Amino acid sequence: MTPRLSVVVPFYNVGEYIGDCLDSIARQTWTDFEAILVDDGSPDDSAAVAKDFCGRDPRFRIVSQHNQGLGPARNTGVRQAEGEYVTFVDSDDLVTRHGFEKLIRTLDETGSSFAAGNARRFNNSAGVRPSWIHRLPFARDRLATHVIETPDLILDRMVWNKVYRRSFWDEHGYEFPAIRYEDYPVTLQAHLDAATVDALAVPVYYWRERESGESITQQKFQFGNLADRVHSAELVMDLIDNGGPGLGEVRRRVHSHLTQIDMLTLLMAFGAVPPEEEQNLVELASRLLTRLDRSVRARAHGYDRLQHSALLAGDIDLLRRLAVFRNDGGLRGGARALLRPGRRRQYEHNYPGVDERNSAVPRSLYQLPASQLTLATTVQEVAWRDGGLSIKGTAEIRHLETNAASTLRIGLVIDGAETPLAIRRYDAVDSHGDSAPVGFEVHLDKRLLARLADSGAPAHFAVRMKSGRLRREGKLRGQRAGSPGWPPGNWINPAGWIQPGPGADGAFVLRKMVDPCRLASVEEFEDAFVLRGRLPADLENPHLRLTRPVSGQDQVMPVELSGRDFSVRIPFAPILAETNPDDPFSRRTTWAFRLVGADGVEKLLLWTAEEQAANHLEQGRLVSLTRSTGGYVNLHEGPARLVAERALVVADGNELRVSGPLTEVTHSFSWRRYLEDSDDHLDVACRSTLSDGLWTATVKVSSLIPADAVAHSVDPLASLADWILFAVAADGSAQAVQCEPFLASRLPLVVEQGGHTLGVRPHAGTLHVEVR
């Protein structure tokens, strides 16, 4: 029978990745598919891996051709495809287990021309995180929409997170051009041609970000690559410029996107272009710039407009200096403001070229409007100590130096009423890398916390700062990695729980939970976890619902009651029997807990038990019961990857010791850092011990400080080194050690040695040491 879905997978030189890619396709919950693997003349062992896979799964077949590039290889795959629907997968990426099914079921219901879904970025050192470019178009489900109705869809420029009706594809005769960045012209044309489109918020695709920067989208400084990028952008602009009426907003959004992404990439390339290519790059970049709408360019970021002006003037020297400044992180904190000569209380950006009298760039482009001198805050550490809640952070006015004469006021706002807080100020590193009195600590006692609204309405922090004659105010925000991202909650009285965390607008808030549905203890038996806790008074005769948030599958467990106290048994067998994980990279599935009352009311289960995960190891799989970012109970099941549960500094601050539960495989440990723009890395081996069911990895703090460390002249906040803890098996395979959520809630751990600061922090689920 003809399969309903055809999956086209071109490959070239991806022997290290293609096996995992094909495995993620084979694991799909949608099983009625064919996979056409197009060997585009690959010189490595990719074809051998693909042929082996085809021999084991008859749904996969291979087609070979001489190397022609990704676009022509995709065209070859489509010509071979027989399905009612067609989709594309890049051979170094992964597909979520439910991805094809979600998209096809939606198309069957709506009749749309194609369906698209959200995406995630991933690699071994940084873990999994949202894809920035897909954030807006897939913020929520939008069924039977269109790019004219939903202009955010112009950001949906990749071909691989979609399932197309084959009849729609053939009707319009889509062909990928033989260039890099071949996706956008085809994808945007399809958006314009579609009757309707379905956009799903659920992630369906995992987009690999290689440590080396070898993938097409990371090769920013090769001229041929840049020329293809401009050609692709021109094809896109031709589509909307010749697309007829009704495309005004789409055209504006496309030009804005090309300005922010593609034009910016060309401008950054001046930081690395060799002298013999300089004029070619000027002509190429000017070609794109002059096509971009003038009104869009006028609304671009001020630094972009400065670079645009230097390009139009043909000032290659200034273009290079501006690019180097930007590439090296000069805009990270915003360059320190300069007082404008002869003008009181007027400022200029301290950007390259600001003092050059004969520059072809107008001096007005360096002006720093007062509106950009805004309040900047961070939350650095959240901890319960001395009978209350301690919050440490920083506050400053962007671009200005903070001195001892500045003033800072912070108040806790509860139901519109503000209570001033006592503040301890101290010197900390500001956004320009200087030590200044920007640090603060506030301490909230339980009496004040008890005044939070019983309704759970969040309380926020109002921050007011005066520096010189400038006054700025705003909410406390800017949570950093560690305890601000995984803030611990605590009881303030027998019925009231305070949970810090992010509010709906991203500000740092406090919520009071009265009589929450809570977990009091966990006990591990041979075949199950037994959870015990207490129900809120308004939840009657509940059952426990275990939900996989990503795929939406549920399991229902009976609950035993004794008054308001409950117990529930979570057997391991059904969890372990599910061998198809929701996360195709970590091979892990997450389950959320909800207690559902007889009236249908649902309550999340709050973790108020001991701050220690419960783990069960069986046949190489790990079932772990722990907390979520917001403090609720989660269950994870996946491969027995090593997890760090403790980190501390020992030996008078000279050694860093990390430990966690043992698995069935013996590992050694190293702190690893990747070299810039390379898969090559440096390792610092740890002293490893295995005892009492724990592994311990100990390293000298001094060994993590690079001997040739040189601070960035442009970006003083750039780390001198970023180390990731790796576990290395006997066969040489290595995986980044995971950071347990309870450890994340106790971080950062900061060590001072030899004039350097080392910060132990979580990042996308892995454990890092940043050296400054």
N, C-alpha and C positions, 0 to 999 in steps of 0.2 A: 504494500500500500504506500501511496505517496505521503511522506511526512508533512505535518502542518507547518513546521518551522524549519528553515534552512539557516544554519549558522556558518558564516564565512570567516575563516581564520587564516589570514596570510601570515607567513613567517619568514624571517631572515636573521640568521645569526643570534638565535635566542635559546641555545641549548640549555642554558642554566635555568630558564624560566618556563619553557613551553610545556613541560610535564605537568607543573602545577596548574597552568592555564587550562589544559585539556581535562585535567581531573575535575576542575571546578565546573566545566561544562557537563561532564559525565554525571555529576552529582545533582543535576537540576531536578526539581520536583516535576517540571514539565519534561516528560520522557519522549514525546512524539516529535523527534527532531532528527535531522541529518546534519553532520558537521563536515564541511568541505575545507580541508586543510591545504592551502596553496603554498607550495614550496617555491619561493621566489629566488631560486638559485642559491640557496643558503650554503656557505662554505664550511660551516661547522657541523656538529652532530645533531642539529635540530631535526633533520629529515629522519635520522635513525630513531630518535625518540618518537616522532610522529608516526612512523610506520609501525613501530612496536605497539603504539596505542591503537592504531587501526586494526592490528591483528587481534587485539583483545576485545574490541567493542565494534560490532558491525555497523553502528550508526556513524562511525568516522571513516572517511576516505580521503586519500591524498591525491592532489593534482600538482604536477611539476611544470615549471617554466623557467626560461632564462631570466636573470635578474632584470626587472623593469621598474621596481619601486612599489611602494605600498598601494598607491592608487590603482595602477594597472592590475596588481595582484587581486585587489578587491573586485575589480571588474571581471576578472577571470572567474572568481568564485561565484559571482552572481550568475554568470552565463551557465555554470554547472548546476546551479541550485534548482530544485524542483518544488519547494514548499509553497504553501499558501502565504506564509509570512517569511521575511528575511531579516536577519540581524547580523551585526559585525562585532567581532571580538579581536582586539590586538593581542598578539601571542605572548606578551610579557605581563598581561593583566589578568584579572580574575572576575568571575561572575558570581553573584550571590545565588544561593541554592534555589531561591524562590523567584529570581529576577525574571526569567522568561515567562513563568506562569502568571505572575502579577500583570505583566504587560499584555499578554495574549488574552487573559480573562477580561481585562479592561476593554480591549479592542472588540472582543465578542459582544460586550454589553453596549458599547457606545457607537460602534460602526465608524470610528475615526480613521483617518488615513494612516496615522502611526501613533505610537505611544512612546514616551520617554520617561526615564526615572532618574533619581538622584545618584550621586557618585561619592566615593570616598577615595582619599589619597592614602598610600601606604608604602612603607619600606621597613626593613628589619631594625634599623637604628632609631627611627622616629615613631614606629608603630602605625596605628590607623587614626585618621583624623578627617573631618569634613573637607570636601573640595570647595575652595573659596568661590570658584567661578560658577558652581552649580547652586550656590546658597540661595540666591534670589529666585531663579526660575522654578526651583523645587521646594520653596518654603512651605507649601501646602499642596494638597491634591487639587488639580484643576482639570476637570473632565470636559471633553468636547469644547475646547477653547480654540483660540487662533492667535498668532503672533500680533495681529493688529489689535485684538482685544486684550492681549496680555503681552505687552512689549518686553517684559523681562525675559521672554523666551529667545530674544536675540542673543542672549549670553549662552544659550544652549548650542554651542558651535561644534561639538564632537558628534561623530556618527555612531559611536559604539554603545551608547546607553539607550538604544532605541530598538523597537521592533516595527518594521514597515510592512504594510500590505504589499504583496508582490504585484498585484494588479495596479496599485497606485504607482509603484516604482517603475513598472514597465510602461504605463500610460505616459509618463513624463520622460522616459528614456534617460534616466540619470546615469552619468558616467563620471568617475573620479578623474580629474586631470593628473597628468604625470609630473606632479610637483609635490614637495612637502607642504604641509598645511592644506592638504587637499580636502579636508572635512568641511570647512566652513562654507565654501561656495555651494556644495551639494546640500548641506544641512539647511542653510538659510533658504535656498530655492525650494526645498521640500516644505519648509514652514510656510512659505508664501503660497505654494500650490495646493496645500492641504485644504480639504473641506473643513475638518476640525482635527485637533490634536489633543491627546491626553497626556498630562504631566503629573507624575506620581512623586510624592515626597519621600517614599521609602527608597533606601539605597538599593540599586540593582547591579551596580558595577563598581569594581575596585581598580583604581587607576594607579599603576606603579610609578613611584618616583625613585629612580635609581640613585644610589649614593654617588655614582661617578658622573652623573649628568650626561650620560651617553644617549639617552633617548632623544628623539627628534625635537620635542618641545623644550628640551633643556640646552640645546646647542645654539646659544644666542649670539655667538661671536664668529661664526663662519660666514663668509660673504655669500656663498651659494645658498646657504640656509636663509639668510636675510633677504636675498633676492626672491626666493620662493615665497617668503612671508609677504612681501610687498605685492607680488603677482596675485597671491590668494586674496589679499585685501582689495586689490583693484577689481578682481572678479566679483567680489561681494558688493562693492560700491556700484559696479555696473548693473547688478541685479536690481538694487533699490532705486537707482537713478532712472532706470528704464521701466520701472514696475507699474507705472500708472498712478492714478489718484488714490488717496487714502493711506499713503505710506509715510506721511509727514513725520509722525512720532517714531515710527520704526526707523526711518532714515536718520533722525536725530540720535536715536539710541545707538544705532550701528556706528555712526561716525564718532560718537562719544566713546564707545567701547574700543574702536580701533585706535583712538587717540590715547586711551589709558593703557592699552596692552601692546599693540603692534608698533605704534609710533614710539612709545617709551622704550621698547626693546632696541629699536634702531639707534635711539639717542644714547642708550647705555653702551652700545657697541663701540662708541668712540673712545671708551676707556681702554680698549684692547686692540683696536685696529692697527695693523702694521702701516708704516709710512707710505708704502707703495699702493695701499688700498684706500688711503684717506679720501682722495678726490672722488673715487668710485662710490664710497659710502656717502659722501656729501650729496652726490647726484641722486643716489637711490633714496636716501632719506627725504630729500627735497621733493622728489617725485610723489612720495606718499603725502607729505605735509601739504603740498599745494592742492591735493585732491580733497583734503579734509575740510569740512564746512568751517568757514571763518567764525561763525557764531559759537560753534562748539569749541574751537580752539580758544576763543576769548574767555570761555568758562572753565578752562583747564586749570589744574593746579599751578600756583605761581611759579614753581621751579620748572614745570613743563614749559610754561610760556617763556621763561628765560632761555631755555634750551632751544625752543622754536626760533626765538629772535636771533640767537647766535648762529643757527643753521641758515636762516634766510640771509644773514650777513656774510656767510661763508667763513666765519672765524673758527678755523680748525683747532687752533691752540686753545681757545676758550671752550670749545665743544669738548675737547679731551679733558680739560681740568674740571669742567662741570660734571662730566660722566664719571671720572675717577672719584670725585667727592661723593656723588650719589651712590656709586657701586660699593664704595667702602663704608657706607652707612652714615654719611654726613647728615642725612635728614632724620636719623632715628629719633633723636631728642629734639631736633630742630636747632639750627645753628644759633649760637648766642647772639642776641640783638646788639646792634651798634647804634649809638646815638647819632642821629643825622647831623652832619656838620652845619652849624649855624641855625639849627632848628631845635628849640626847646621841646622836650618830651615827644619828639618824633624819632622813629627808629627805622633802621634798615637791617635786612638780612645779611649776615656775615657769610656770603656765598662768594665763590671764586669770581673775580672781576669787579667786585664792588668798588674798589679804589682806583680803577683805571679810567683816567680822564678821557682818553682818546678811543674808548671802546665804541664799537658800532651798536652795542646793545643799549637801549635807553636806561638811564639811571633810575627812572620811575619803576622799572620792573623789580628793583631791589627793595622797594619800600615795604615796610612791615606794618600793616594796618593794626590799629589798637584792638580790633576784633579778634586778631590772632593771638593776643596776649591773654590766653585763657587759663583757667585753673586746671592743673594737672595733678591727679592723686593716684596713689597705688595702695593696695592692701598687701602687706608683705608677710604677716604672720597672724594667725588666729589661735588662741590657746585659752584654756580654762585654768586659772591659777589664783591663789590667794582668795578663794571663795567667790570668784567672779570671772568675768570674761575680759581677756586682754586682747586688744587689737593694735598691731603695729603697722605703720605705713609711712608714706611720704606725701608731702603737699608742697607745691611751688607754683609760680606763675610762669607759664611757658615762655622760653627765650630769655628770661631775666635772671640775673644773679640773685640768690636769696641770701640775705645777711642777717646778723643778729638783731638788727633794728626792725625786721619784719614781724608782723603779728599773725597769730593763727587762732581761730576759734572753731570749735567743733561742738555740735549739739545733737542729741538724739531726738528725732521727731516722731512722736507717738500720737496718732490720730490728729495731726495738725498742730499739736502743742510741742514746743521745743524745750528740752532740758539741757542747759549748758553742762559740758563735761570738763573735768580737770584734765589738763594735757601736760605730758612730759615731752619736751622737745629735745632732740639730740642731733648730732651731725651724722649724716648718711650720704651716700652717693646720689647726686641729683641726675637729671636727665641728660646732663652734659658731661657726666663722668667725674665731676668735681665733688669734693667733700664740702658739704654746706649744711646749715641747720634746717634741713628739709624733713628729717625724720620726726615721727611723733608716736606716742603711745597713749591710748585711753583705756581706762579700766572701769567696767560697769559692774557694780555689785548686784547681789540678788534682789535687793529691795527695789532698785530701779528697774531691773529686768522683769520683776513681777508686775509692773505697771503696763507692760505690753498688752495690747488688745487680746481678749480671750477669743475673739473671732478669727484669729490667725492673720488679721490684716498686718502687713509688714511695717516695721519701723525702719526708717532710714537715718543716715547721718548727714547733717547739713554742715558744710565746710565753708568758712569765710577766711580769706587771707588778704593782708595789706602789705604791700612792698613798695616803699617810697610813697608816691601819691596814688598808686594804682590799688584798687580794691576789686577782688574777684570772689565769686561764690558759686557753689554747686553741690551736688551730692557726692559722697564718697563712693568711688568706683575704682576699677583697675586692679581686680584680683589677680595676683601672681600665682605661679605654680606652687603646689604644696598645700599647706593647711588652708589658705584662702580659697583654693579650688575644691578641697575636700574638707570643709570646716566641720569640726566636731561639735555635736550638740551636748546638752547636759540638763539635768533636772535642777530647777530652782526651788521647787517645793514638791510634795508627794504627787501632785497632779499636773504640774506645769513643766513642760519641756521647751527649752529655747533652742532653735535651730538657725544658725547663721547661714548665709548663702546669697546667691545672686537673685535680684528681683526681676520683675518682668522687663524693666528698662535697662538691665545690666548693672544697676547700682547695687552696692553691698547692703543687705538688709538683715533684720532679725525677725523671726517669726515665733510666736508663742503657740504651742500646741497644748490644749487642755484635755486631759484624759485621752491620750492618743491610743490607737491600736498598736501595741508594742510587743516586741520580743524580749523576754527576760533571760532565757538561757537556751543553749543548744547542747545536746548530748549525742555523741556518735556511737552507734551500735554496729554490729557486723554487717547488717543489711540495710541500714537506714539512719538518717538523722531524725531525732525527735526534738521538735521545737516546742517550747513552753512560753506562754506569755499571758497578757491580760487584755480583755476586750473593753472598749468604751461602753458606757451604759446604754447607748442608743443602738447597739448592734446585737440583734437577736438571732439565735439559731443559725450561725453562719457556716459556710463551707469555705475551704481554701481553694483559690484558683491560681494555678501556676501558669503564667502567660509568657510566651516568647515574643517580646515587643517587636522584633524585626519581622518575623513571619506570621505573627498573629495566632499561632496555635496554642491551645489551652489544655491543661490537665486539671481535673477536679479531685480534691482530697477531702475525706471526711474529717471533721473536727470533734474532739472529745471535750466536753465542758464540765466544769465543776464550779458552779456559780459563774462569776465573770472570768475565772481562770480557764485557759484552754491549753490543749496539747494537740499536736498534729504530727503524724509520722510521714516522712518523705523517703520512700524506698529508693534505693540506688538503681535497681534493675531497670525500671522504665526509662530513667534518665540515660543510663549507659547504653541501653538498647538502641537509642536514636543516634546513629552513626553519621548523620548528614548535618554538619554544623551550619549555623547561620552565618558565621564569619568565615569566608573562604581563605583568609590569610592566617589568622591565629588558630583556625579550626576549632573555634570555641563557640558555644551557645550560651546565651544568658537567659535566665528565667526571672521574672518579677513576681512578687507575692501580693495577692489581694484577698482579703477576707470579705466575703459577700454575704450580707444578711438575707433573711427570709423575704424582706421587702425589696431586694435588689440593690440596696445601698452598698457601695464598695468602699473599703478602707485599705489604704496601703499599710504595710506592716513596718513600723519604725524599729530600727535596731537600737535597743537600749541595753543589750546584754554586754558581757565582757568585750572589751575592744581587742578581739582576737578572732581571726577567721577560723572556721571549722573545715577540715580537709579530709577527704576520703580518697585513697589511691587504690585503684584496681585495674590490673591488666593494662598498665600504661596510660590509663585515663585518670584525670583528677576531677573530682566533684568538690567544689569549694563554695561554702556558704559565707557571705561577707556582706558589706554595706555598699550602697550606691553613693554617688556624689552628694545627693540630698539627704543621706542618712537612712535610707530605707533598705530592707532586706533584699538581696539578690543572690541567685545561685548561678554559678558558672560551671560548665562541663566542657572539658577539652583535653588535649594532650598534656602529659605530665611535664609541662614546662616549669622550670625553677622560678620560685617567687621569693622576693626579699620581703621579710616581715620586720626586720630590725636593722637600724643603722645607728652607730654611735662612734664617737671619737674616744680613743683610749691612749695609754702610754703618754700622758701629759700633753695630749694634743698632737702627737706625732704619728698616730696610726688611725686609719679609718677601717672599721669592722662592720661588715654586712653579713646577715645570716638569714636563714629560712629553712623550711622543712625539706628533708631529703626526698628524692624520688627513687625509682628502681634503677636508674642509670647513674653511674659515677661520672662526675664532671670535674674539670679544673676550672679556674676562674681567672679572667683578665679584665682590666679596664682598657677599653679600646677607644681610639679617636681616629676618625677618617681624615685623610689629607684632603686639602681643598680641591674640589672638582675631580675627585678620584675615588675608585673603589679600594685603593690601597689604604692601609691603616697601620697604626702603631699600637702595640699592645704592651701593657705593663702587667706582668704576672702577679697574681695574689698568692699569699701563703694560705693554703686551703686545709681545713680540718673537717672531719666528719665524725660526729659523736652525738649521742642522745637524740637520734632522729633529726639532727640539724646539720646543715652545711654552714661553714663560716669562711668568708673570704676577707683576708686582712691585707692592707697595702700601706706602705709608708706614704704619708701625705706629701712629703717632699718629692717623691717619684712622679707625682701627677703635675708638678710644675715644670713646664718645658724649659730646658736649659737655655734655649735661644729665644725665649719669650720676648716679644717686642710689642708694646702697646700700640694700638691703632692711632695714627696721628689725626685721623678724621673722625673716627667713631670710638671714643674712649670707653663706651659701654660694651664694645665687642669683647667676647671672651677670648682669652689667650688659648684656651683649649676646652673642648667639650668632650668629656669621657663618658662612655656608656659601659655598664657592667655586662659582660658576656660570659655565658657558661659554655665551655668547650668539651664536647664528648670525646671518647677515645678514638673515634674515627675521624676527628678533626672538624666535624660539623659544629657550628656555633650559633647560639641564639641569644638575643638580648634577654637579660633577666627581667621578669615582670616586677613592678612595684605594687605590693599589696595595698589596697585602699586605706587600711588602718595605719600603715606606715606613711602613706601620702598625707594623712591628716596630722601627722606629727612633724612633718617637714615644713620649711627647709631646715637643714642642719648646716651651720656656717662655721668654717674653720679659718683662722688667721695664721699664716706662717710665712716668714721671710718677705714681708711686705706684700703678700698676695692674699686674696680672699678666695676660698673654695666653698662653693655652695652645693650641697647635695639636694637635688630636687627631682620630682617625677616629671616626665614629659611623655604624653600620649601613652601612658601605661608602662614606660620603661624608666630605669633609674639612671640619672645623669649626675656628673660632677662638673660644674662650670668653674673655670679658673679665671680670675681677673687680677 
